[in-house]
């Protein structure tokens, strides 16, 4: 059997790649398409692979802010200050302030002021703050002033927990509210008895920190967790070299830092940018008994259980009953009495089977199937936890 070769008369028009564009517009479309594909692939990388940074779950121990508090006076109010007859310390504070300025009032003088208010001034002294720098302060009324809008805080020393003065506050208040009253009517928007002074305090004393002392620096986790401490230690050693970090316990990680302050700053900057896989939080359910709010994280799971919940309601109504005497009855009076009607009703609570749930969405769906209010869920969750079907820690705030 002989094979016969048949020549192809038509040219083979098959290409693995498209032909090169011949115009500038075609080249532009090709480049735009390639760029769009590259951008899509870059954004398609899972967010979980990015992880979290060390600075988001830990902080350097000893590097923190400090609370400052002071007592002062706000002047220049438009008749909305303290009533000095009811707040004697406002008048006494003003007299002390005037004496420091060389003005003495006659003995027994009664001050009837309406444009002065006694206030408490609070602020946070930032870490590494130096004398001469400015910080924000919050001014709050401690008397019966109607409004602090338009007032000016006179020089007020701010003290720390040790009683030392660390800053001096003064300036015009910014109050995010407005109000007006006339003829017994009153209109108010937002809060008028507290305000803020941006950059209203000048720092006068610095707080020493142990940042540049010793050969080691302690890194404190925001939440105590041995698994997170181990992951942070491994990530730092992998990034900056073995032996750089050692876990002391479930919260503290000890770093071997350079002695030179400049090198130490760069070292901590590199440590804070180290990324690691986001740790799984402890399964926890937060219950606010005052507002009925319930918040749970993604680690909460629910085992199969059965729940029966019925509502008990008590209704009390009172109806006035008027007893009218006869018209010719001497000395008789009309008597009004109350007739009370008390009703007790209880909804029939059926036994509902709650299936096992391994995800937060399934837990929420299973609890919503009960048809209970948030207040009822407080008791239901506590009962489920006591039965061992809720795999989470309950925290009541």
C-alpha positions, 0 to 999 in steps of 0.5 A: 500500500503506497502513501500519496502526498497531497500538497497544500494549495492554501497557506497555513494561517495559524498563529500561537500569538496575535499579530502585532498591532499596526497602529498606535491605537491598537498598541494603546489598547493592548497595553491597557489590557495587559495593565488591567490584567496585571492589576486584577491579579494583584488585587486578587491576592487574598487579604489574609496573605497580607496578614497584620503588622506587629504594631497593630497588636503590640506596643513598646512597654514604657512608651505611653501617654499620661493623664493630666487634670486641672481646675480652672475658670472659663470667662466671657460667657454670654450670661450662661455661667454658674449661678454663684449663689448655688456654686460658691467655689466659682466666686471663691476661685475668681477672688483668688484669681483677682488677688494674684493679679493684685486686685482685692475685694472688700470683705463680705463682698457678694459676687453675682456673676453670670459670665464665669464658669468653673471647669475641669480641664483634662488632657493626655501628655503624649509619649516623648513630648518635650517642653514647648510643644502643644497638646489638645485639652478638653474643658468640662463644666462642673457647676450649673453653667448653661453653656460654655459656648464663646468662653475663654479658658484662663491660664490653668495648670495641668498636673499629673498623678504625682502632683507636678505641673506638666502643662499650662492650658489657655485659649478659646473653647470650641463647643460643637452645639448651639441653644436658645431659650425664651419665654419658657421654651428652649431649643438645644443642639448637641452638648453645650457644657463641654468643649475642646481647645485644639493645641490649647496647652503648652507642655512645661515638663517632659516625662522620662521613659526607659526607652534608651536604657538597658540592652533589651526592650519589652514588647507588650501584646494588646491581649494575653495569648500564648499562640499570638506571642509565639507567632510574633516571636517567630515572625520577628526572628525570621525577619531580623535574625534568630535570637532577636525576640524571646517570649517571656509569657503570653503577653510580653516579648523581650527584644534584644535591641542595639545600644545606640539610640538612632539604631534602636529607633530603626530597629523598632521601626523594622519590628513594628512593620513585621507581618504575621498571619492574623491570630484567631481570637478567643471565642467570646460573647459580649453582653451589655445588660443595660442596653440589651446589646450582644456582640460575638466574634467569628470564633463562636460556635454552637453545639446542637441543643433544644431551647424552650422560652416563653414570655410572662407578662403582667398587666395592671390597669386602673379605672376611676370610679366616682360615687355620687351621693343623693342630692338631699343627703346632708353632709354627703360628698362625692368620693372617687375610688380606683378599681384595679384590674390585674391580668397575667398572661404567659405565651406558650413556649414551644421546644425549638431545636437549635442545630449545631453551627460552626460559623458565626453566621450560622450561630446568628441564624439559629438564634434569630430562629427563636424569635426572641428579643435581645433582652430574652437572648441574654437569658437564653445565651447564659442558659446555653452556656451553662448547658455546655452547648455554647463554645465561647466565653460570656462577658457581661459589661 
